[in-house]
């Protein structure tokens, strides 16, 4: 240990001055860090918080398949309706959306009760209109109870067929629009095999479709939907849409991204 005393037992003024300078500097740094922490906390509190409703309704219908129409009981027989965190952990689309939304730190997620999975894959026939009304009605009842939201995310498939409803996904977007009003952006993600047109975008603002088969980019499309929806909610981006239908018909064995024209 170095003594602070000289040969005559007296304190050395220069050493004291140096040590006092160091102590003062340490105190000032600590105060500055504390001030930064307070400012960051206040800034986080002052930041806008966007509330986003999330719903999922996915069915790839085979209108030629036997077995009768898909009823409410068919959807819930093996898998209950998803709610809360169960919905947020469900499909790759939803997980991608949730992952990116949570990274922003200023988005509150409002999960709505949703049927689980793509029921029946592509091996079930038409949904009844009662089935469609039942599940979409549940979502909208919960949305009304949850209060106003700043955005809506719909995890859809795009190839659902419902008796007496020509374009089910577009009708779903229309019903959500009726609840949230004209100023709330609505985004959706779709399977590569979706059959959507401009009618959906008449009611919604943003549409993202998987571009790979197998659909290993579903998570990415969910992320893209979250990023674009946040930009729209913040006013940094105003969505504009245009729809074109290329005249391409391909056999199913060529509808993967290793084969032309999709490669």
ZARO-562426 format. One record per residue (C-alpha): residue number from 1; residue in one letter; chain; x negated, z, y. Coordinates in nm, 4 decimals, padded with zeros to 6 digits, m for minus. Each point is the difference from the previous one (the first is absolute). Layout:
 num residu chaine        x        z        y
 NUM      a      A        X        Z        Y
...
end
This chain:
 num residu chaine        x        z        y
   1      x      A  00.0000  00.0000  00.0000
   2      x      A m00.1285 m00.0898  00.3445
   3      x      A m00.0045  00.2918  00.2422
   4      x      A  00.1503 m00.0471  00.3451
   5      x      A m00.2431  00.2544  00.1443
   6      x      A m00.3452 m00.0626  00.1457
   7      x      A m00.3114  00.2010 m00.0466
   8      x      A  00.1307  00.2728  00.2274
   9      x      A  00.3462  00.0294 m00.1645
  10      x      A  00.1753 m00.1807  00.2841
  11      x      A  00.2685 m00.2646 m00.0489
  12      x      A m00.1178 m00.3542  00.0729
  13      x      A  00.2341 m00.1472  00.2657
  14      x      A m00.0574 m00.3642 m00.1027
  15      x      A  00.0971  00.0653 m00.3642
  16      x      A  00.3126  00.1853  00.1087
  17      x      A  00.1000 m00.2911  00.2227
  18      x      A m00.0418 m00.2469 m00.2870
  19      x      A  00.2067  00.2107 m00.2390
  20      x      A  00.2724  00.0533  00.2587
  21      x      A  00.0122 m00.3754  00.0601
  22      x      A  00.0433 m00.0606 m00.3733
  23      x      A  00.2785  00.2593 m00.0255
  24      x      A  00.1840 m00.1468  00.2985
  25      x      A m00.0317 m00.3509 m00.1443
  26      x      A  00.1397  00.1124 m00.3358
  27      x      A  00.2949  00.1716  00.1709
  28      x      A  00.0734 m00.3075  00.2124
  29      x      A m00.0070 m00.2278 m00.3055
  30      x      A  00.2361  00.2318 m00.1863
  31      x      A  00.2403  00.0062  00.2949
  32      x      A m00.0147 m00.3784  00.0278
  33      x      A  00.0793 m00.0447 m00.3697
  34      x      A  00.2877  00.2434  00.0271
  35      x      A  00.1346 m00.1911  00.2997
  36      x      A m00.0215 m00.3294 m00.1899
  37      x      A  00.1883  00.1483 m00.2930
  38      x      A  00.2755  00.1230  00.2313
  39      x      A  00.0224 m00.3370  00.1731
  40      x      A  00.0169 m00.1849 m00.3322
  41      x      A  00.2736  00.2332 m00.1204
  42      x      A  00.1985 m00.0527  00.3173
  43      x      A m00.0550 m00.3753 m00.0217
  44      x      A  00.1267 m00.0084 m00.3588
  45      x      A  00.3046  00.1992  00.1042
  46      x      A  00.0675 m00.2343  00.2908
  47      x      A m00.0281 m00.3162 m00.2106
  48      x      A  00.3319 m00.1693 m00.0835
  49      x      A  00.1329  00.0646 m00.3494
  50      x      A  00.1760 m00.2933 m00.1625
  51      x      A  00.2696  00.0698 m00.2582
  52      x      A  00.0225 m00.2688 m00.2678
  53      x      A  00.2733 m00.0203 m00.2638
  54      x      A m00.1089 m00.1285 m00.3422
  55      x      A  00.2310 m00.1438 m00.2659
  56      x      A m00.0512 m00.1994 m00.3194
  57      x      A  00.2469 m00.2252 m00.1867
  58      x      A m00.1576 m00.2491 m00.2381
  59      x      A  00.1698 m00.2173 m00.2612
  60      x      A m00.1192 m00.3297 m00.1426
  61      x      A  00.3264 m00.1457 m00.1262
  62      x      A  00.0383 m00.2503 m00.2816
  63      x      A  00.3435 m00.1477  00.0636
  64      x      A m00.0052 m00.1764 m00.3384
  65      x      A m00.0770  00.3137 m00.2004
  66      x      A  00.2718  00.1415 m00.2264
  67      x      A  00.0942  00.3658 m00.0208
  68      x      A  00.2439  00.0368  00.2851
  69      x      A m00.0437  00.0969  00.3627
  70      x      A m00.2316  00.2807  00.1086
  71      x      A  00.2004  00.3113  00.0852
  72      x      A m00.0926  00.3225  00.1781
  73      x      A m00.0311  00.1780 m00.3349
  74      x      A m00.2539 m00.2592 m00.1170
  75      x      A m00.2310  00.0828  00.2899
  76      x      A  00.0096  00.3773 m00.0440
  77      x      A  00.0243  00.0275 m00.3791
  78      x      A m00.3749  00.0239 m00.0583
  79      x      A m00.1404  00.0538  00.3501
  80      x      A  00.1631  00.2177  00.2659
  81      x      A  00.0235 m00.1045  00.3625
  82      x      A m00.3311  00.0622  00.1788
  83      x      A m00.0034  00.2430  00.2912
  84      x      A m00.2630  00.1618  00.2214
  85      x      A m00.3580 m00.0147 m00.1231
  86      x      A  00.1089 m00.1663 m00.3239
  87      x      A  00.0915 m00.3098  00.2005
  88      x      A m00.3208  00.0147  00.2039
  89      x      A m00.2029 m00.0045 m00.3241
  90      x      A  00.1964 m00.2814 m00.1651
  91      x      A m00.0813 m00.3726  00.0169
  92      x      A m00.3293 m00.1524  00.1114
  93      x      A  00.1740 m00.1405  00.3089
  94      x      A  00.1204  00.3456  00.1028
  95      x      A m00.3304  00.1693 m00.0794
  96      x      A m00.1852 m00.2522  00.2149
  97      x      A  00.2399  00.0536  00.2883
  98      x      A m00.0184  00.3792 m00.0285
  99      x      A m00.3790  00.0040 m00.0295
 100      x      A m00.0504 m00.1997  00.3179
 101      x      A  00.2761  00.1812  00.1915
 102      x      A m00.1559  00.3375 m00.0755
 103      x      A m00.3406 m00.1205  00.1180
 104      x      A  00.1436 m00.0495  00.3501
 105      x      A  00.1019  00.3641  00.0173
 106      x      A  00.2918 m00.0574  00.2378
 107      x      A  00.2645 m00.1312 m00.2418
 108      x      A  00.2630  00.2220 m00.1590
 109      x      A  00.1354 m00.1500 m00.3226
 110      x      A  00.3719  00.0334 m00.0729
 111      x      A  00.0597 m00.0929 m00.3675
 112      x      A  00.3535 m00.1106 m00.0870
 113      x      A  00.1516  00.0303 m00.3500
 114      x      A m00.0894 m00.3175 m00.1893
 115      x      A  00.0494 m00.1459 m00.3485
 116      x      A m00.3171  00.0217 m00.2068
 117      x      A m00.2104 m00.3020 m00.0860
 118      x      A  00.1004 m00.3595 m00.0647
 119      x      A  00.2789  00.0815 m00.2415
 120      x      A  00.0066 m00.2271 m00.3038
 121      x      A m00.2885 m00.2105  00.1233
 122      x      A  00.1241 m00.3585 m00.0115
 123      x      A  00.2268  00.0550 m00.3006
 124      x      A  00.3192  00.1381  00.1564
 125      x      A  00.2936 m00.1849  00.1413
 126      x      A  00.1877  00.0327  00.3292
 127      x      A  00.0495  00.3311  00.1775
 128      x      A  00.3577  00.0868  00.0803
 129      x      A  00.0922  00.0282  00.3669
 130      x      A  00.0967  00.3631 m00.0702
 131      x      A m00.3542  00.0671 m00.1199
 132      x      A m00.1514 m00.1513  00.3123
 133      x      A  00.2411  00.1845  00.2311
 134      x      A m00.0647  00.3284 m00.1787
 135      x      A m00.3782  00.0047  00.0323
 136      x      A m00.0219 m00.1514  00.3480
 137      x      A  00.2757  00.2377  00.1103
 138      x      A m00.2050  00.2981 m00.1228
 139      x      A m00.2967 m00.1190  00.2019
 140      x      A  00.1981 m00.0469  00.3184
 141      x      A  00.1786  00.3350 m00.0327
 142      x      A m00.3389  00.1725 m00.0243
 143      x      A m00.1324 m00.2063  00.2901
 144      x      A  00.2900  00.1048  00.2229
 145      x      A m00.0510  00.3652 m00.0976
 146      x      A m00.3760 m00.0175  00.0672
 147      x      A  00.0556 m00.1003  00.3619
 148      x      A m00.1513 m00.2840  00.2027
 149      x      A m00.3080 m00.1826 m00.1270
 150      x      A m00.2524 m00.2251  00.1712
 151      x      A m00.0451 m00.2411 m00.2885
 152      x      A  00.1237 m00.0954 m00.3469
 153      x      A m00.1982 m00.1132 m00.3046
 154      x      A  00.1815 m00.1630 m00.2928
 155      x      A m00.1849 m00.0509 m00.3300
 156      x      A  00.1970 m00.2876 m00.1541
 157      x      A m00.0448 m00.2671 m00.2649
 158      x      A  00.1849 m00.2977  00.1393
 159      x      A  00.1612 m00.1333 m00.3185
 160      x      A  00.3002  00.2311 m00.0288
 161      x      A  00.3390 m00.1516 m00.0741
 162      x      A  00.3211  00.1880  00.0804
 163      x      A  00.3550 m00.1097 m00.0684
 164      x      A  00.1739 m00.1141  00.3207
 165      x      A m00.3115  00.0597  00.2155
 166      x      A m00.1937 m00.3288  00.0342
 167      x      A m00.3186  00.1494  00.1498
 168      x      A m00.0267  00.3685 m00.0994
 169      x      A m00.3320  00.0767  00.1714
 170      x      A  00.1191 m00.1579  00.3240
 171      x      A  00.3243  00.1964 m00.0266
 172      x      A m00.2003  00.3184 m00.0520
 173      x      A m00.2030 m00.0735  00.3156
 174      x      A  00.3239 m00.0695  00.1904
 175      x      A  00.1482  00.3356 m00.1011
 176      x      A m00.3170  00.1827  00.1008
 177      x      A  00.0037 m00.1854  00.3319
 178      x      A  00.3562  00.1163  00.0628
 179      x      A m00.1166  00.3616 m00.0365
 180      x      A m00.3320 m00.0024  00.1883
 181      x      A  00.0990 m00.2387  00.2784
 182      x      A m00.1695 m00.3066  00.1479
 183      x      A m00.3197  00.1590  00.1329
 184      x      A m00.1375  00.1483 m00.3242
 185      x      A m00.2407 m00.2286 m00.1933
 186      x      A  00.0721 m00.0570 m00.3686
 187      x      A m00.2792 m00.1078 m00.2369
 188      x      A  00.0206 m00.0948 m00.3661
 189      x      A m00.2220 m00.0966 m00.2894
 190      x      A  00.0952 m00.2473 m00.2731
 191      x      A m00.1061 m00.1139 m00.3425
 192      x      A m00.1562 m00.3434 m00.0339
 193      x      A  00.3145 m00.1161 m00.1835
 194      x      A  00.2371  00.0908  00.2827
 195      x      A  00.2559 m00.2546  00.1173
 196      x      A  00.0386  00.0930  00.3644
 197      x      A  00.0689 m00.2200  00.3009
 198      x      A  00.0587  00.0340  00.3744
 199      x      A  00.3153  00.2079 m00.0573
 200      x      A m00.2085  00.3063 m00.0815
 201      x      A m00.2065 m00.0396  00.3169
 202      x      A  00.3187 m00.0270  00.2010
 203      x      A  00.0328  00.3753 m00.0500
 204      x      A m00.3583  00.1101 m00.0698
 205      x      A m00.3197 m00.0491  00.1996
 206      x      A m00.2881 m00.0104 m00.2470
 207      x      A m00.0389 m00.1361 m00.3533
 208      x      A m00.3027  00.0244 m00.2306
 209      x      A m00.0224 m00.1670 m00.3401
 210      x      A m00.2488  00.0402 m00.2820
 211      x      A m00.2276 m00.3026 m00.0229
 212      x      A m00.1519  00.0594 m00.3424
 213      x      A  00.1373 m00.0146 m00.3528
 214      x      A m00.0487  00.2427 m00.1624
 215      x      A  00.0977  00.1919  00.3141
 216      x      A m00.3200  00.1952  00.0509
 217      x      A  00.0393 m00.0299  00.3794
 218      x      A  00.3309  00.1930  00.0137
 219      x      A m00.1797  00.3085  00.1353
 220      x      A m00.1630 m00.2157  00.2691
 221      x      A  00.3333 m00.1459  00.1100
 222      x      A  00.1364  00.3527  00.0360
 223      x      A m00.2963  00.0847  00.2214
 224      x      A  00.0574 m00.3125  00.2099
 225      x      A  00.3642  00.0931  00.0473
 226      x      A m00.0961  00.3468  00.1253
 227      x      A m00.2576 m00.1384  00.2425
 228      x      A  00.2345 m00.2620  00.1443
 229      x      A  00.2931  00.2409  00.0216
 230      x      A m00.2058  00.2526  00.1937
 231      x      A m00.1129 m00.2691  00.2446
 232      x      A  00.3625 m00.1015  00.0493
 233      x      A  00.1153  00.3606  00.0489
 234      x      A m00.2722  00.0648  00.2576
 235      x      A  00.0852 m00.3155  00.1945
 236      x      A m00.3424 m00.1546 m00.0612
 237      x      A  00.1550 m00.2842 m00.1984
 238      x      A  00.3297 m00.1843  00.0335
 239      x      A  00.1023 m00.1587 m00.3321
 240      x      A  00.0961 m00.3677 m00.0045
 241      x      A  00.1058 m00.1878 m00.3111
 242      x      A  00.0272 m00.3559 m00.1286
 243      x      A  00.1089 m00.1176 m00.3444
 244      x      A m00.1050 m00.3120 m00.1885
 245      x      A  00.0882 m00.0960 m00.3569
 246      x      A m00.2536 m00.2319 m00.1658
 247      x      A  00.1434 m00.2417 m00.2543
 248      x      A m00.1809  00.1384 m00.3029
 249      x      A  00.1488  00.0666 m00.3431
 250      x      A m00.2317  00.1185 m00.2763
 251      x      A  00.0513  00.1127 m00.3602
 252      x      A m00.0453  00.3727 m00.0569
 253      x      A m00.3194 m00.0505 m00.2020
 254      x      A m00.1631 m00.1349  00.3182
 255      x      A  00.1189  00.2787  00.2306
 256      x      A m00.3184  00.2031 m00.0017
 257      x      A m00.2898 m00.0131  00.2407
 258      x      A m00.2400 m00.1537 m00.2489
 259      x      A  00.2013 m00.3216 m00.0096
 260      x      A  00.0886 m00.2599  00.2631
 261      x      A  00.1883  00.0007  00.2359
 262      x      A m00.0288  00.3785  00.0357
 263      x      A m00.3751  00.0318 m00.0606
end
